[in-house]
Amino acid sequence: MFLNFLLPNKFSINLKKGFDQNYFKLHKYHSKKDYILKQIEKTSLRIHRSNSFTWTDENTISKISDYLIKLDLKKGICHGVRTGLEVKWFNKNNSFDVIGTDIDPLASKNQGIINWNFEEENKDWIGKFDFVYSNSHDHSSDPMQTLKIWSEQIKPKGVVLLEHSRSAHGIRSVSNIDCWGIEPELFPFVLLKSSKADTFVEDIIMIDPMKGRLIFVIKKREKKIF
């Protein structure tokens, strides 16, 4: 009953517009400062309410870890982690070496968390990691540019892992905090269509099919030489 209230029974696109249309919903901010203040405000509120809040769960991180171990990918960075529980869960397995980032300075008081706006490039991180993980990509004001930055942080055989659900990352969840949303069925197409990201969905780790919850496994496109 709750899902019937929360989720649309169907979603649609305008076929008359062909491919010249947006397939996702994006909130527009007055300025970069406005964006940063809104993001810090929500994170600080969640941290004060509960020091153990995270959107994902340990079982999901364990499932992702199993997938990464098979690919021998062990050095990672998680973006938008708030209190950083996903970082702790990754690092419980001694195979991993994972750090996290968050835009709120309060979050960096937790071990292994760096105060950083994940929309900004960090030259020290280019090509440094085996994988990037986030469930906070819906907090980006420029999602394709942000994904481009994240893809540049991985090594040639690395992956970007986006945990995505219809309820949290779909178009009905867009607000001045969760600033963009897209239905999971359309995400791979939008990624291929984007000239910014230059990435593609190589695989999917299914978490809950009924709730449209999954992990997109994203890789960089190889540059073609003609």
Sequence and secondary structure as in RCSB ss.txt:
>XXXX:A:sequence
MFLNFLLPNKFSINLKKGFDQNYFKLHKYHSKKDYILKQIEKTSLRIHRSNSFTWTDENTISKISDYLIKLDLKK
GICHGVRTGLEVKWFNKNNSFDVIGTDIDPLASKNQGIINWNFEEENKDWIGKFDFVYSNSHDHSSDPMQTLKIW
SEQIKPKGVVLLEHSRSAHGIRSVSNIDCWGIEPELFPFVLLKSSKADTFVEDIIMIDPMKGRLIFVIKKREKKI
F
>XXXX:A:secstr
 HHHHHS S     GGGTTSS SSEE   S HHHHHHHHHHHHHHHHHH TT  SS HHHHHHHHHHHHHTT  E
EEEES TT HHHHHHHHSTT EEEEEESSGGGGGSTTEEE  TTS  GGGTT EEEEEES GGG SSHHHHHHHH
HHTEEEEEEEEEEE HHHHSGGG SSSS EE  TTTHHHHHHH TTT EEEEEEEEEEGGGTEEEEEEEE     
 
